[in-house]
Amino acid sequence: MLLLGRGRAEGIAFFGNTRDAVLTALAPRIALWLVGGLLTCLHAPDTTSVTRLLFSLCMILLPAAVTYALAKRWERAALWYRYITAAWWTDWLSPFVMLGVALLMALGSPALLETFYGGLIVNVVGFAYSLWMTWFIARIGLGLRPGRALILVGAVLASLALMAEITALLPPHYVPWHDFMSLPGSGPAAKH
C-alpha cells in the first residue's frame, strides 16, 4: 500500500487478483458503512438519512462497477480484481495525506487551519492525491496508457456527479455536495 502511495509500481504485486482479495478489501468499507448508517439513522430517523445511507453505499460500489465496465471494454477484465483491490486498500491513504497537510499547517500557521481556506486547502490536497492515486493505480493495475487511465478517472467522477445530481432531483432532494463541501471553519463565525 505504501509503495503504491509513493508512486512505486512494484507495489501492485502485493495485492491479490482474486474475488477473495476484492471481498477482503471491501469488508472494512462495508463495516464502516453499516456503523455510519446505523448511527445516522439513529440520530435522525428520516427519509434523508435513508437516502444518505443508500447514497454512501453507491459511492462505494459505483466506481467499482464503472471501472469493471471499462476494464472489460478495454480487454483488461482479467486484471480488474487486482486493480480494485489495490484501489480500495490504497484509498485509505488519502485521510493520512490530509492529516499530514493539516499537521504541517498547524505547525506553520495554526490560525490558517481554523479558517475556511485552511479546510479548503486540506480537502483539495486530499482530493488531488486521491485522483492521482486512482489514475496511477489504473495505469499500473490495469496496464493502461496514461490517456486511458485519465478517461477512467473522468468516467468515475462523471458517474458519481450524475448520481449526486439524480439524488438531488428526486425526493427527499438530498444534496450530497453540501455534506462533501462542509469544511472546518465554514460556519457563521468563520474567519475569511
KOLNU-720930 format. One record per residue (C-alpha): residue in three letters; x, y, z. Coordinates in steps of 0.05 Angstrom, whole numbers, plus 5000, padded with zeros to 4 digits. Example, Ala and Ser with C-alpha at 12.3 -4.5 7.8 and 13.67 -1.06 7.14 Angstrom:
ALA524649105156SER527349795143
This chain:
MET500050005000LEU505550495019LEU509450324956LEU503550504911GLY502151104955ARG509151364938GLY508351224864ARG512350574863ALA509350104811GLU512149474842GLY507249564899ILE501649274856ALA504648584862PHE502848554936PHE495348554921GLY491447924903ASN487947834837THR482247414864ARG475047514886ASP477147374957ALA482147934954VAL476748404929LEU471948194984THR477348285037ALA478748995012LEU471249145010ALA469748875080PRO472449475121ARG468749965076ILE462149585085ALA463349535160LEU464350285166TRP458350405121LEU453949975166VAL456350315230GLY455851005200GLY449050855171LEU446450585236LEU448951205274THR445951665221CYS439251325223LEU439051315299HIS440952055302ALA435852275250PRO430951725230ASP428052045168THR427951945093THR434052395083SER438151945129VAL436051325090THR437751685024ARG444451885053LEU445651165073LEU444050895004PHE448051434970SER454151265011LEU453450534992CYS453150734919MET459351164930ILE463050524949LEU460350074894LEU459250534834PRO466750654819ALA467849904821ALA462249794770VAL464650354724THR471950124726TYR469849404713ALA465749614652LEU471649994624ALA476649444641LYS472148954604ARG471349414544TRP478949514541GLU480148764549ARG483248844617ALA477948484658ALA482947944679LEU486948494715TRP480948834747TYR480848434813ARG487948644829TYR486449364807ILE480249454851THR483549104910ALA489449584906ALA484950184894TRP480550034955TRP486449905001THR490550504979ASP484550954985TRP485750925060LEU492051345049SER488251975029PRO485952145100PHE493152065124VAL495552545070MET490253035092LEU492352945165GLY499653075145VAL497653715109ALA493553935169LEU499353785216LEU504154185173MET499154755172ALA498154715247LEU505654765257GLY506655315205SER500355725211PRO495355485264ALA490656065250LEU490055875177LEU487955165194GLU481955435232THR479355825172PHE475155635113TYR481255695068GLY485355235113GLY479954705108LEU479554815034ILE487054705026VAL486754055066ASN480853795026VAL483654004958VAL490353664972GLY486753034995PHE482253034934ALA488053154886TYR492052594918SER486052134912LEU485252304838TRP492652194825MET492451534862THR486351304822TRP489851484757PHE496451164778ILE493350514801ALA489150474737ARG495550544696ILE499350034736GLY493849554757LEU490149524690GLY496249654647LEU493150274615ARG496450834577PRO496251504613GLY490551764570ARG486051164582ALA487551194657LEU485251924654ILE478851714618LEU477651204673VAL478451744727GLY473752214688ALA468551664680VAL468651514755LEU467952254771ALA462452354720SER458451754745LEU458951994817ALA456952704797LEU450952434757MET448852014816ALA449252624861GLU445053044814ILE439752504808THR439552444884ALA438553194890LEU432853194839LEU428852614869PRO425252654936PRO427452764990HIS432253214949TYR438553024986VAL444353454961PRO450753064976TRP455253644955HIS453154005019ASP456053435060PHE462353395019MET463654135018SER462554265092LEU469354495114PRO472354655181GLY471355385196SER465755465145GLY460555635197PRO457856335210ALA463756515255ALA468956315203LYS474756775191HIS475756965118
